[in-house]
Amino acid sequence: MNKDSLDYIYRLYMNDIYAYLLSLCGEHHLAQDILQETFFRAYLYLEDFKEDKIKPWLFKVAHNALVDFKRKNSRSIVKEGEYFKNLADYTTPEKELIKQEQLKDLKALVNELTEDYRQAVLLCDIHELSYKESAEVMGVGVGYFKILLYRARQKLRMSIKRSDCNE
């Protein structure tokens, strides 16, 4: 069968498939979505079917698409809006301000590091790349990267201790 005839088949069977899906799921928008998925799948395999067998095949495709959708959605748990409103928020403006000040101080200390040390800390600790990925970005071996990162962290620790003693 010619794939160009999909438009003709769509117009011919669309209402029947939609009514079938709507009766199965009871939701207008879901039925429309599954209808589109049905004809997308039909487009992919349309050449394999004879014209007289198209209608039952489309119903089967529609049913399978609906089952796939329901199976996929059964794995995800949708929480009501009230659930999220009831979650405790333990951050206070004071804690948030302290956290921002600490981050500001840490950024200043990181910026004082040499370029290699700063890049090692940023890649591994801030952007959470693995040692191997970070080493590739820097164009160095993994062993050398670990040394750079260790030394950078040591310098940061010493800088933090000095800043704590000065306060």
DSSP file (Angstrom, degrees, kcal/mol; ACC not computed):
  #  RESIDUE AA STRUCTURE BP1 BP2  ACC     N-H-->O    O-->H-N    N-H-->O    O-->H-N    TCO  KAPPA ALPHA  PHI   PSI    X-CA   Y-CA   Z-CA
    1    1 A M              0   0    0      0, 0.0     2,-0.3     0, 0.0    48,-0.1   0.000 360.0 360.0 360.0 147.0    0.0    0.0    0.0
    2    2 A N    >   -     0   0    0      1,-0.1     3,-1.5    44,-0.0     4,-0.1  -0.580 360.0-141.9 -80.8 133.7    1.2    3.5   -0.8
    3    3 A K  G >  S+     0   0    0     -2,-0.3     3,-1.6     1,-0.3     4,-0.2   0.717  98.6  71.3 -68.4 -19.3    2.2    5.7    2.2
    4    4 A D  G >  S+     0   0    0      1,-0.3     3,-0.7     2,-0.1     4,-0.4   0.715  86.6  66.8 -67.6 -18.5    0.6    8.7    0.3
    5    5 A S  G <> S+     0   0    0     -3,-1.5     4,-2.7     1,-0.2    -1,-0.3   0.437  71.6  94.7 -82.5   2.2   -2.7    7.1    1.1
    6    6 A L  H <> S+     0   0    0     -3,-1.6     4,-3.2     1,-0.2    -1,-0.2   0.894  81.9  54.3 -59.4 -39.8   -2.3    7.7    4.8
    7    7 A D  H <> S+     0   0    0     -3,-0.7     4,-2.3    -4,-0.2    -1,-0.2   0.923 110.1  46.5 -59.8 -44.1   -4.2   11.0    4.5
    8    8 A Y  H  > S+     0   0    0     -4,-0.4     4,-2.0     2,-0.2    -2,-0.2   0.926 114.4  46.9 -63.5 -45.3   -7.1    9.1    2.9
    9    9 A I  H  X S+     0   0    0     -4,-2.7     4,-2.6     2,-0.2     5,-0.3   0.893 110.4  53.9 -64.4 -40.4   -7.0    6.4    5.5
   10   10 A Y  H  X S+     0   0    0     -4,-3.2     4,-2.2     1,-0.2    -2,-0.2   0.947 111.3  44.0 -59.6 -49.8   -6.8    9.0    8.3
   11   11 A R  H  < S+     0   0    0     -4,-2.3     4,-0.4     1,-0.2    -1,-0.2   0.852 115.6  50.0 -64.4 -33.8   -9.9   10.8    7.1
   12   12 A L  H  < S+     0   0    0     -4,-2.0    -2,-0.2    -5,-0.2     4,-0.2   0.894 126.6  20.1 -73.0 -41.0  -11.7    7.5    6.6
   13   13 A Y  H  X S+     0   0    0     -4,-2.6     4,-2.6    -5,-0.1     5,-0.3   0.477  93.5  97.3-112.1  -4.5  -11.0    5.9   10.0
   14   14 A M  H  X S+     0   0    0     -4,-2.2     4,-2.8    -5,-0.3     5,-0.2   0.910  87.1  46.7 -55.2 -49.6  -10.1    8.8   12.3
   15   15 A N  H  > S+     0   0    0     -4,-0.4     4,-2.4     1,-0.2    -1,-0.2   0.886 113.5  48.8 -64.2 -39.1  -13.6    9.2   13.8
   16   16 A D  H  > S+     0   0    0     -4,-0.2     4,-2.1     2,-0.2    -1,-0.2   0.932 114.1  44.8 -65.7 -45.4  -14.0    5.5   14.4
   17   17 A I  H  X S+     0   0    0     -4,-2.6     4,-2.7     2,-0.2     5,-0.2   0.915 113.6  50.9 -65.5 -42.9  -10.6    5.2   16.1
   18   18 A Y  H  X S+     0   0    0     -4,-2.8     4,-2.9    -5,-0.3     5,-0.2   0.936 110.6  48.3 -60.3 -47.4  -11.1    8.3   18.1
   19   19 A A  H  X S+     0   0    0     -4,-2.4     4,-2.1     1,-0.2    -1,-0.2   0.891 112.3  50.3 -60.8 -40.2  -14.6    7.1   19.4
   20   20 A Y  H  X S+     0   0    0     -4,-2.1     4,-1.5     2,-0.2    -2,-0.2   0.940 113.3  44.4 -62.6 -48.7  -13.0    3.7   20.2
   21   21 A L  H  X S+     0   0    0     -4,-2.7     4,-2.8     1,-0.2     5,-0.5   0.898 111.9  52.9 -65.0 -40.5  -10.2    5.3   22.2
   22   22 A L  H  X S+     0   0    0     -4,-2.9     4,-2.3     1,-0.2    -1,-0.2   0.891 108.3  50.5 -63.1 -39.2  -12.5    7.8   23.9
   23   23 A S  H  < S+     0   0    0     -4,-2.1    -1,-0.2    -5,-0.2    -2,-0.2   0.825 114.0  46.2 -68.4 -29.5  -14.7    4.9   25.1
   24   24 A L  H  < S+     0   0    0     -4,-1.5    -2,-0.2    -5,-0.1    -1,-0.2   0.901 128.7  20.7 -77.8 -42.5  -11.6    3.0   26.4
   25   25 A C  H  < S-     0   0    0     -4,-2.8    -3,-0.2    -5,-0.1    -2,-0.2   0.749  84.4-143.6-103.8 -25.7  -10.0    5.9   28.3
   26   26 A G     <  +     0   0    0     -4,-2.3     2,-0.5    -5,-0.5    -4,-0.1   0.587  64.2 110.5  75.5   9.7  -12.8    8.4   28.8
   27   27 A E     >  -     0   0    0     -6,-0.3     4,-2.5     1,-0.2     5,-0.2  -0.973  57.3-153.3-123.9 122.7  -10.5   11.4   28.3
   28   28 A H  H  > S+     0   0    0     -2,-0.5     4,-2.0     1,-0.2    -1,-0.2   0.931  95.5  43.1 -58.0 -51.7  -10.8   13.6   25.3
   29   29 A H  H  > S+     0   0    0      1,-0.2     4,-2.4     2,-0.2    -1,-0.2   0.879 114.3  50.1 -68.4 -37.9   -7.2   14.9   25.2
   30   30 A L  H  > S+     0   0    0      2,-0.2     4,-2.7     1,-0.2     5,-0.2   0.917 109.4  52.0 -64.9 -42.0   -5.7   11.5   25.9
   31   31 A A  H  X S+     0   0    0     -4,-2.5     4,-2.1     1,-0.2    -2,-0.2   0.894 110.1  49.4 -61.2 -39.7   -7.9   10.0   23.1
   32   32 A Q  H  X S+     0   0    0     -4,-2.0     4,-2.2     2,-0.2    -2,-0.2   0.920 111.3  49.0 -65.2 -43.4   -6.6   12.6   20.7
   33   33 A D  H  X S+     0   0    0     -4,-2.4     4,-2.2     1,-0.2    -2,-0.2   0.927 113.2  45.9 -62.0 -44.9   -3.0   12.0   21.7
   34   34 A I  H  X S+     0   0    0     -4,-2.7     4,-2.7     2,-0.2    -1,-0.2   0.858 108.7  57.3 -68.3 -34.1   -3.3    8.2   21.3
   35   35 A L  H  X S+     0   0    0     -4,-2.1     4,-2.1    -5,-0.2    -1,-0.2   0.934 108.7  46.0 -59.3 -46.1   -5.1    8.8   18.0
   36   36 A Q  H  X S+     0   0    0     -4,-2.2     4,-1.9     1,-0.2    -2,-0.2   0.907 112.5  50.3 -64.3 -41.0   -2.1   10.7   16.7
   37   37 A E  H  X S+     0   0    0     -4,-2.2     4,-2.6     1,-0.2    -1,-0.2   0.887 108.0  55.1 -62.7 -38.5    0.3    8.0   18.0
   38   38 A T  H  X S+     0   0    0     -4,-2.7     4,-2.4     1,-0.2    -2,-0.2   0.935 110.5  43.0 -60.1 -48.3   -1.8    5.4   16.3
   39   39 A F  H  X S+     0   0    0     -4,-2.1     4,-2.0     2,-0.2    -1,-0.2   0.776 111.0  56.1 -74.9 -24.3   -1.6    7.0   12.9
   40   40 A F  H  X S+     0   0    0     -4,-1.9     4,-1.4     2,-0.2    -1,-0.2   0.944 111.2  43.5 -66.4 -46.9    2.1    7.7   13.4
   41   41 A R  H  X S+     0   0    0     -4,-2.6     4,-1.2     1,-0.2    -2,-0.2   0.890 112.1  54.3 -63.8 -38.3    2.7    4.0   14.0
   42   42 A A  H  X S+     0   0    0     -4,-2.4     4,-0.9     1,-0.2     3,-0.5   0.901 103.5  55.8 -62.5 -40.5    0.5    3.2   11.1
   43   43 A Y  H  < S+     0   0    0     -4,-2.0     3,-0.5     1,-0.2     4,-0.3   0.882 104.7  53.8 -58.6 -38.9    2.6    5.4    8.9
   44   44 A L  H  < S+     0   0    0     -4,-1.4    -1,-0.2     1,-0.2    -2,-0.2   0.819 124.1  23.8 -66.8 -31.1    5.7    3.4    9.8
   45   45 A Y  H >< S+     0   0    0     -4,-1.2     3,-1.3    -3,-0.5    -1,-0.2   0.184  85.4 113.6-121.6  16.8    4.2    0.0    8.9
   46   46 A L  G ><  +     0   0    0     -4,-0.9     3,-1.4    -3,-0.5    -1,-0.1   0.813  69.6  63.1 -63.2 -33.4    1.4    0.9    6.3
   47   47 A E  G 3  S+     0   0    0     -4,-0.3    -1,-0.3     1,-0.3    -2,-0.1   0.722  94.5  63.6 -65.9 -20.5    3.1   -0.7    3.4
   48   48 A D  G <  S+     0   0    0     -3,-1.3     2,-0.4     2,-0.1    -1,-0.3   0.526  92.5  76.5 -83.1  -5.3    2.8   -4.2    5.0
   49   49 A F  S <  S-     0   0    0     -3,-1.4     2,-0.2    -4,-0.2     5,-0.1  -0.842  73.9-125.9-118.2 145.8   -1.0   -4.3    5.1
   50   50 A K    >   -     0   0    0     -2,-0.4     3,-1.3     1,-0.1     4,-0.4  -0.520  29.9-116.8 -80.2 151.5   -3.7   -5.0    2.6
   51   51 A E  G >  S+     0   0    0      1,-0.3     3,-1.0     2,-0.2     4,-0.4   0.838 112.6  55.4 -60.4 -35.9   -6.4   -2.4    2.2
   52   52 A D  G 3  S+     0   0    0      1,-0.2    -1,-0.3     2,-0.1     3,-0.1   0.676 110.2  46.6 -74.3 -14.6   -9.2   -4.7    3.3
   53   53 A K  G <> S+     0   0    0     -3,-1.3     4,-1.5     1,-0.1    -1,-0.2   0.342  86.0  95.0-104.1   4.0   -7.4   -5.5    6.6
   54   54 A I  H <> S+     0   0    0     -3,-1.0     4,-2.9    -4,-0.4     5,-0.2   0.924  77.7  54.5 -65.4 -47.8   -6.5   -1.8    7.5
   55   55 A K  H  > S+     0   0    0     -4,-0.4     4,-2.0     1,-0.2     5,-0.2   0.931 111.3  42.1 -59.9 -51.5   -9.4   -1.0    9.8
   56   56 A P  H  > S+     0   0    0      0, 0.0     4,-2.0     0, 0.0    -1,-0.2   0.892 114.9  53.0 -62.2 -35.6   -9.0   -3.9   12.2
   57   57 A W  H  X S+     0   0    0     -4,-1.5     4,-2.7     1,-0.2    -2,-0.2   0.915 106.9  51.5 -64.2 -42.4   -5.3   -3.4   12.2
   58   58 A L  H  X S+     0   0    0     -4,-2.9     4,-2.7     1,-0.2    -1,-0.2   0.885 108.5  51.7 -62.1 -38.5   -5.7    0.3   13.1
   59   59 A F  H  X S+     0   0    0     -4,-2.0     4,-2.5    -5,-0.2    -1,-0.2   0.898 110.7  48.2 -64.3 -38.8   -7.9   -0.7   16.0
   60   60 A K  H  X S+     0   0    0     -4,-2.0     4,-2.6     2,-0.2    -2,-0.2   0.917 111.7  49.0 -66.9 -42.8   -5.2   -3.1   17.2
   61   61 A V  H  X S+     0   0    0     -4,-2.7     4,-2.4     2,-0.2    -2,-0.2   0.913 111.9  49.9 -61.5 -42.9   -2.5   -0.4   16.8
   62   62 A A  H  X S+     0   0    0     -4,-2.7     4,-2.2     2,-0.2    -2,-0.2   0.923 111.3  48.3 -62.3 -45.4   -4.7    2.1   18.7
   63   63 A H  H  X S+     0   0    0     -4,-2.5     4,-2.5     1,-0.2    -2,-0.2   0.928 112.5  48.2 -61.6 -45.2   -5.3   -0.4   21.5
   64   64 A N  H  X S+     0   0    0     -4,-2.6     4,-2.6     1,-0.2    -1,-0.2   0.881 110.1  52.2 -63.8 -38.3   -1.6   -1.2   21.8
   65   65 A A  H  X S+     0   0    0     -4,-2.4     4,-2.2     2,-0.2    -1,-0.2   0.902 111.0  47.6 -64.2 -40.4   -0.7    2.5   21.9
   66   66 A L  H  X S+     0   0    0     -4,-2.2     4,-2.6     2,-0.2    -2,-0.2   0.910 111.9  49.3 -66.7 -42.3   -3.2    3.0   24.7
   67   67 A V  H  X S+     0   0    0     -4,-2.5     4,-2.6     2,-0.2     5,-0.2   0.915 111.0  50.5 -62.7 -43.0   -1.9    0.0   26.6
   68   68 A D  H  X S+     0   0    0     -4,-2.6     4,-2.4     2,-0.2    -2,-0.2   0.916 111.0  49.1 -60.7 -43.3    1.7    1.3   26.1
   69   69 A F  H  X S+     0   0    0     -4,-2.2     4,-2.5     2,-0.2    -2,-0.2   0.939 113.0  46.0 -62.1 -47.8    0.7    4.8   27.4
   70   70 A K  H  X S+     0   0    0     -4,-2.6     4,-1.6     1,-0.2    -2,-0.2   0.889 112.6  50.8 -64.1 -39.3   -1.0    3.3   30.5
   71   71 A R  H  X S+     0   0    0     -4,-2.6     4,-0.6     2,-0.2    -1,-0.2   0.915 111.6  47.9 -63.8 -43.1    1.9    1.0   31.2
   72   72 A K  H >< S+     0   0    0     -4,-2.4     3,-0.9     1,-0.2     4,-0.4   0.915 113.9  46.2 -64.2 -43.5    4.3    3.9   31.0
   73   73 A N  H >< S+     0   0    0     -4,-2.5     3,-0.7     1,-0.2    -1,-0.2   0.709  99.6  68.4 -75.0 -19.8    2.2    6.1   33.2
   74   74 A S  H 3< S+     0   0    0     -4,-1.6    -1,-0.2     1,-0.2    -2,-0.2   0.743  95.4  57.9 -70.4 -20.0    1.7    3.4   35.8
   75   75 A R  T << S+     0   0    0     -3,-0.9     2,-0.4    -4,-0.6    -1,-0.2   0.693  97.6  70.7 -81.7 -19.1    5.4    3.6   36.7
   76   76 A S  S <  S-     0   0    0     -3,-0.7     2,-0.6    -4,-0.4     0, 0.0  -0.824  73.2-145.1-104.3 139.8    5.2    7.3   37.5
   77   77 A I        -     0   0    0     -2,-0.4     2,-0.6     2,-0.0    -3,-0.1  -0.888   9.6-153.2-105.0 121.5    3.5    8.6   40.6
   78   78 A V        -     0   0    0     -2,-0.6     2,-0.3     0, 0.0    -2,-0.0  -0.835   9.7-154.0 -97.2 124.3    1.7   11.9   40.3
   79   79 A K        -     0   0    0     -2,-0.6     2,-0.1     1,-0.1     5,-0.0  -0.725  19.2-114.4 -95.9 146.0    1.4   13.8   43.6
   80   80 A E    >>  -     0   0    0     -2,-0.3     3,-1.0     1,-0.1     4,-0.9  -0.363  29.8-108.6 -71.8 158.1   -1.3   16.4   44.1
   81   81 A G  H 3> S+     0   0    0      1,-0.3     4,-1.4     2,-0.2     3,-0.3   0.822 116.9  62.4 -58.2 -34.1   -0.4   20.0   44.5
   82   82 A E  H 3> S+     0   0    0      1,-0.2     4,-1.6     2,-0.2    -1,-0.3   0.836  93.9  63.4 -62.7 -32.7   -1.2   19.9   48.2
   83   83 A Y  H <4 S+     0   0    0     -3,-1.0     4,-0.4     1,-0.2     3,-0.2   0.927 105.6  44.0 -57.3 -45.8    1.5   17.3   48.8
   84   84 A F  H >< S+     0   0    0     -4,-0.9     3,-0.6    -3,-0.3    -1,-0.2   0.806 109.6  56.0 -73.0 -29.1    4.2   19.8   47.7
   85   85 A K  H 3< S+     0   0    0     -4,-1.4    -1,-0.2     1,-0.2    -2,-0.2   0.798 105.4  53.7 -70.3 -27.4    2.7   22.6   49.7
   86   86 A N  T 3< S+     0   0    0     -4,-1.6    -1,-0.2    -3,-0.2    -2,-0.2   0.537  80.0 113.4 -86.8  -6.1    2.9   20.5   52.9
   87   87 A L  S <  S-     0   0    0     -3,-0.6     2,-0.2    -4,-0.4    -3,-0.0  -0.450  75.3-112.5 -66.9 136.2    6.6   19.7   52.6
   88   88 A A        -     0   0    0     -2,-0.2     2,-0.6     1,-0.0    -1,-0.1  -0.466  23.4-155.7 -72.4 138.3    8.5   21.3   55.3
   89   89 A D        +     0   0    0     -2,-0.2    -1,-0.0     1,-0.1    -2,-0.0  -0.938  13.2 179.0-116.5 107.5   10.9   24.1   54.4
   90   90 A Y        +     0   0    0     -2,-0.6     2,-0.4     2,-0.1    -1,-0.1   0.423  46.4 108.3 -92.0   1.7   13.6   24.4   56.9
   91   91 A T        -     0   0    0      4,-0.1    -2,-0.1     3,-0.0     3,-0.0  -0.646  48.9-169.7 -81.4 134.1   15.5   27.2   55.2
   92   92 A T     >  -     0   0    0     -2,-0.4     4,-2.6     1,-0.1     5,-0.2  -0.788  37.4-108.3-113.9 161.9   15.2   30.5   56.9
   93   93 A P  H  > S+     0   0    0      0, 0.0     4,-2.3     0, 0.0     5,-0.2   0.876 121.4  53.2 -56.8 -36.4   16.3   33.9   55.6
   94   94 A E  H  > S+     0   0    0      2,-0.2     4,-2.4     1,-0.2     5,-0.2   0.939 110.1  45.5 -64.8 -46.9   19.1   33.8   58.1
   95   95 A K  H  > S+     0   0    0      1,-0.2     4,-2.4     2,-0.2    -1,-0.2   0.900 113.0  51.2 -62.6 -40.1   20.4   30.4   56.9
   96   96 A E  H  X S+     0   0    0     -4,-2.6     4,-2.3     2,-0.2    -1,-0.2   0.902 110.3  48.9 -64.5 -41.4   20.1   31.5   53.3
   97   97 A L  H  X S+     0   0    0     -4,-2.3     4,-2.3    -5,-0.2    -2,-0.2   0.907 111.5  49.1 -64.9 -42.6   22.1   34.6   53.9
   98   98 A I  H  X S+     0   0    0     -4,-2.4     4,-2.5     1,-0.2    -2,-0.2   0.916 111.1  50.2 -62.5 -43.2   24.8   32.7   55.7
   99   99 A K  H  X S+     0   0    0     -4,-2.4     4,-2.4     1,-0.2    -2,-0.2   0.911 110.4  49.4 -62.2 -43.0   24.9   30.2   52.9
  100  100 A Q  H  X S+     0   0    0     -4,-2.3     4,-2.3     2,-0.2    -1,-0.2   0.897 111.1  49.5 -64.1 -40.5   25.2   33.0   50.3
  101  101 A E  H  X S+     0   0    0     -4,-2.3     4,-2.5     2,-0.2    -2,-0.2   0.908 110.8  49.8 -65.0 -41.7   28.0   34.6   52.3
  102  102 A Q  H  X S+     0   0    0     -4,-2.5     4,-2.6     2,-0.2    -2,-0.2   0.909 111.5  48.8 -63.7 -41.6   29.9   31.4   52.6
  103  103 A L  H  X S+     0   0    0     -4,-2.4     4,-2.7     2,-0.2    -2,-0.2   0.900 110.4  51.2 -64.3 -40.2   29.6   30.7   48.9
  104  104 A K  H  X S+     0   0    0     -4,-2.3     4,-1.9     2,-0.2    -2,-0.2   0.919 112.0  46.5 -62.2 -44.2   30.8   34.3   48.1
  105  105 A D  H  X S+     0   0    0     -4,-2.5     4,-2.2     2,-0.2    -2,-0.2   0.911 112.6  49.9 -64.2 -42.8   33.8   33.7   50.4
  106  106 A L  H  X S+     0   0    0     -4,-2.6     4,-2.7     1,-0.2    -2,-0.2   0.905 108.9  51.9 -64.2 -41.8   34.5   30.3   48.8
  107  107 A K  H  X S+     0   0    0     -4,-2.7     4,-2.3     1,-0.2    -1,-0.2   0.902 108.9  51.1 -60.9 -40.3   34.3   31.8   45.3
  108  108 A A  H  X S+     0   0    0     -4,-1.9     4,-0.9     2,-0.2    -1,-0.2   0.912 111.3  47.7 -63.0 -41.9   36.8   34.5   46.3
  109  109 A L  H >X S+     0   0    0     -4,-2.2     3,-0.5     1,-0.2     4,-0.5   0.898 111.2  50.4 -66.4 -40.3   39.2   31.8   47.6
  110  110 A V  H >< S+     0   0    0     -4,-2.7     3,-1.3     1,-0.2    -1,-0.2   0.898 106.6  55.4 -63.8 -40.0   38.8   29.7   44.5
  111  111 A N  H 3< S+     0   0    0     -4,-2.3    -1,-0.2     1,-0.3    -2,-0.2   0.725 100.1  60.8 -66.9 -20.7   39.6   32.7   42.3
  112  112 A E  H << S+     0   0    0     -4,-0.9    -1,-0.3    -3,-0.5    -2,-0.2   0.650  87.6  96.3 -78.4 -15.7   42.8   33.3   44.2
  113  113 A L  S << S-     0   0    0     -3,-1.3    39,-0.0    -4,-0.5    -3,-0.0  -0.253  88.6 -93.2 -70.0 161.0   44.1   29.8   43.1
  114  114 A T     >  -     0   0    0      1,-0.1     4,-3.0     4,-0.0     5,-0.3  -0.268  44.2 -99.8 -66.8 165.0   46.4   29.4   40.1
  115  115 A E  H  > S+     0   0    0      1,-0.2     4,-2.5     2,-0.2     5,-0.2   0.897 121.7  46.5 -57.3 -46.5   44.6   28.7   36.8
  116  116 A D  H  > S+     0   0    0      2,-0.2     4,-2.3     1,-0.2    -1,-0.2   0.920 115.4  45.8 -64.2 -44.3   45.3   24.9   36.8
  117  117 A Y  H  > S+     0   0    0      2,-0.2     4,-2.4     1,-0.2     5,-0.2   0.928 113.8  48.9 -65.2 -44.2   44.2   24.6   40.4
  118  118 A R  H  X S+     0   0    0     -4,-3.0     4,-2.6     1,-0.2    -2,-0.2   0.920 112.0  48.7 -61.5 -44.4   41.1   26.7   39.9
  119  119 A Q  H  X S+     0   0    0     -4,-2.5     4,-2.6    -5,-0.3     5,-0.3   0.896 110.1  51.7 -64.4 -39.9   40.1   24.7   36.8
  120  120 A A  H  X S+     0   0    0     -4,-2.3     4,-2.2     2,-0.2     5,-0.4   0.927 112.8  44.9 -62.4 -45.2   40.6   21.4   38.6
  121  121 A V  H  X>S+     0   0    0     -4,-2.4     4,-2.0     1,-0.2     5,-1.4   0.925 114.5  48.6 -65.8 -44.3   38.3   22.5   41.4
  122  122 A L  I  X>S+     0   0    0     -4,-2.6     5,-2.8    -5,-0.2     4,-0.5   0.933 114.6  44.3 -62.8 -46.2   35.7   23.9   39.2
  123  123 A L  I  <5S+     0   0    0     -4,-2.6     6,-2.6    -5,-0.2    -1,-0.2   0.929 125.9  28.7 -65.3 -45.7   35.5   20.9   36.9
  124  124 A C  I  <5S+     0   0    0     -4,-2.2     4,-0.2    -5,-0.3    -3,-0.2   0.933 131.1  28.4 -85.4 -48.2   35.5   18.2   39.6
  125  125 A D  I  <5S+     0   0    0     -4,-2.0    -3,-0.2    -5,-0.4    -2,-0.1   0.836 130.3  30.8 -88.6 -33.9   33.9   19.8   42.6
  126  126 A I  I  <<S+     0   0    0     -5,-1.4    -3,-0.2    -4,-0.5    -4,-0.1   0.911 130.9  30.8 -90.7 -49.8   31.6   22.4   41.1
  127  127 A H  S   <S-     0   0    0     -5,-2.8    -3,-0.2    -6,-0.2    -4,-0.1   0.456  99.1-132.9 -92.9  -0.4   30.5   20.9   37.8
  128  128 A E        +     0   0    0     -6,-0.3    -4,-0.2    -4,-0.2     2,-0.2   0.800  44.4 160.1  57.8  37.5   30.8   17.3   39.1
  129  129 A L        -     0   0    0     -6,-2.6    -1,-0.2     1,-0.1    -2,-0.1  -0.570  43.5-106.5 -80.9 154.5   32.8   15.8   36.2
  130  130 A S     >  -     0   0    0     -2,-0.2     4,-2.8     1,-0.1     5,-0.2  -0.250  31.4-104.0 -72.1 168.6   34.7   12.6   36.9
  131  131 A Y  H  > S+     0   0    0      1,-0.2     4,-2.7     2,-0.2     5,-0.2   0.926 123.3  48.7 -58.8 -44.2   38.5   12.6   37.2
  132  132 A K  H  > S+     0   0    0      2,-0.2     4,-2.2     1,-0.2    -1,-0.2   0.931 112.9  46.0 -64.0 -46.1   38.8   11.1   33.8
  133  133 A E  H  > S+     0   0    0      2,-0.2     4,-2.2     1,-0.2    -1,-0.2   0.911 114.2  48.7 -63.7 -42.1   36.4   13.7   32.2
  134  134 A S  H  X S+     0   0    0     -4,-2.8     4,-2.2     1,-0.2    -2,-0.2   0.912 110.3  50.9 -64.0 -42.9   38.1   16.6   34.0
  135  135 A A  H  X>S+     0   0    0     -4,-2.7     5,-2.4    -5,-0.2     4,-1.3   0.893 109.6  50.9 -62.7 -39.5   41.6   15.4   33.0
  136  136 A E  H  <5S+     0   0    0     -4,-2.2    -1,-0.2     2,-0.2    -2,-0.2   0.907 109.0  50.7 -64.0 -41.4   40.4   15.2   29.3
  137  137 A V  H  <5S+     0   0    0     -4,-2.2    -2,-0.2     1,-0.2    -1,-0.2   0.909 115.3  42.8 -61.8 -40.9   39.0   18.7   29.5
  138  138 A M  H  <5S-     0   0    0     -4,-2.2    -1,-0.2    -5,-0.1    -2,-0.2   0.637 109.9-123.9 -81.4 -13.6   42.3   20.0   30.9
  139  139 A G  T  <5S+     0   0    0     -4,-1.3     2,-0.3     1,-0.3    -3,-0.2   0.834  71.6 113.6  74.7  33.1   44.4   17.9   28.5
  140  140 A V  S   <S-     0   0    0     -5,-2.4    -1,-0.3    -6,-0.1    -2,-0.1  -0.810  71.9 -89.4-127.5 169.4   46.4   16.1   31.2
  141  141 A G     >  -     0   0    0     -2,-0.3     4,-2.3     1,-0.1     5,-0.1  -0.372  36.4-114.1 -75.0 160.3   46.6   12.6   32.5
  142  142 A V  H  > S+     0   0    0      1,-0.2     4,-2.4     2,-0.2     5,-0.2   0.895 115.8  52.9 -63.3 -41.3   44.3   11.3   35.2
  143  143 A G  H  > S+     0   0    0      1,-0.2     4,-1.7     2,-0.2    -1,-0.2   0.931 111.1  45.5 -60.6 -46.6   47.2   10.9   37.7
  144  144 A Y  H  > S+     0   0    0      1,-0.2     4,-2.5     2,-0.2    -1,-0.2   0.880 110.6  54.7 -65.4 -36.9   48.4   14.5   37.1
  145  145 A F  H  X S+     0   0    0     -4,-2.3     4,-2.8     1,-0.2    -1,-0.2   0.919 105.7  52.2 -62.5 -42.7   44.8   15.8   37.4
  146  146 A K  H  X S+     0   0    0     -4,-2.4     4,-2.5     1,-0.2    -1,-0.2   0.888 109.5  49.9 -60.5 -39.0   44.4   14.0   40.8
  147  147 A I  H  X S+     0   0    0     -4,-1.7     4,-2.6     2,-0.2     5,-0.2   0.934 111.2  48.8 -64.7 -45.6   47.6   15.7   42.0
  148  148 A L  H  X S+     0   0    0     -4,-2.5     4,-2.4     1,-0.2    -2,-0.2   0.928 113.3  46.9 -58.7 -45.8   46.4   19.1   40.8
  149  149 A L  H  X S+     0   0    0     -4,-2.8     4,-2.5     2,-0.2    -1,-0.2   0.905 111.6  50.6 -65.6 -41.8   43.0   18.6   42.5
  150  150 A Y  H  X S+     0   0    0     -4,-2.5     4,-2.3    -5,-0.2    -1,-0.2   0.939 113.1  45.4 -60.5 -47.5   44.6   17.4   45.8
  151  151 A R  H  X S+     0   0    0     -4,-2.6     4,-2.4     1,-0.2    -2,-0.2   0.880 112.3  51.9 -65.6 -37.5   47.0   20.4   45.9
  152  152 A A  H  X S+     0   0    0     -4,-2.4     4,-2.2    -5,-0.2    -1,-0.2   0.919 110.8  47.3 -65.3 -43.0   44.1   22.8   45.0
  153  153 A R  H  X S+     0   0    0     -4,-2.5     4,-2.6     2,-0.2    -2,-0.2   0.892 110.4  52.9 -65.7 -38.8   42.0   21.4   47.8
  154  154 A Q  H  X S+     0   0    0     -4,-2.3     4,-2.5     2,-0.2    -2,-0.2   0.928 109.4  48.7 -61.1 -45.2   44.9   21.7   50.3
  155  155 A K  H  X S+     0   0    0     -4,-2.4     4,-2.4     1,-0.2    -2,-0.2   0.900 111.2  50.5 -62.8 -40.3   45.4   25.3   49.4
  156  156 A L  H  X S+     0   0    0     -4,-2.2     4,-2.6     2,-0.2    -1,-0.2   0.921 109.6  50.7 -63.2 -43.0   41.7   26.0   49.8
  157  157 A R  H  X S+     0   0    0     -4,-2.6     4,-2.5     1,-0.2    -2,-0.2   0.922 111.7  47.2 -60.2 -44.3   41.7   24.3   53.2
  158  158 A M  H  X S+     0   0    0     -4,-2.5     4,-2.3     1,-0.2    -1,-0.2   0.904 112.1  50.2 -65.8 -39.4   44.7   26.4   54.3
  159  159 A S  H  X S+     0   0    0     -4,-2.4     4,-2.3     2,-0.2    -2,-0.2   0.890 110.8  49.4 -65.1 -39.3   43.0   29.6   53.1
  160  160 A I  H  X S+     0   0    0     -4,-2.6     4,-2.2     2,-0.2    -2,-0.2   0.914 110.5  50.1 -66.4 -42.6   39.8   28.8   54.9
  161  161 A K  H  X S+     0   0    0     -4,-2.5     4,-2.1     1,-0.2    -2,-0.2   0.908 111.4  49.1 -61.2 -42.1   41.7   28.1   58.1
  162  162 A R  H  X S+     0   0    0     -4,-2.3     4,-1.7     1,-0.2    -2,-0.2   0.914 111.7  48.0 -64.3 -42.3   43.5   31.4   57.8
  163  163 A S  H  X S+     0   0    0     -4,-2.3     4,-0.7     1,-0.2    -1,-0.2   0.851 111.3  51.2 -68.7 -32.4   40.3   33.3   57.1
  164  164 A D  H  < S+     0   0    0     -4,-2.2     3,-0.5     1,-0.2    -1,-0.2   0.876 109.8  49.9 -69.5 -37.0   38.7   31.6   60.1
  165  165 A C  H  < S+     0   0    0     -4,-2.1    -2,-0.2     1,-0.2    -1,-0.2   0.827 107.0  55.2 -70.3 -30.6   41.6   32.6   62.4
  166  166 A N  H  <        0   0    0     -4,-1.7    -1,-0.2     1,-0.2    -2,-0.2   0.675 360.0 360.0 -76.4 -17.1   41.4   36.2   61.2
  167  167 A E     <        0   0    0     -4,-0.7    -1,-0.2    -3,-0.5    -2,-0.2   0.463 360.0 360.0 -86.5 360.0   37.8   36.6   62.2
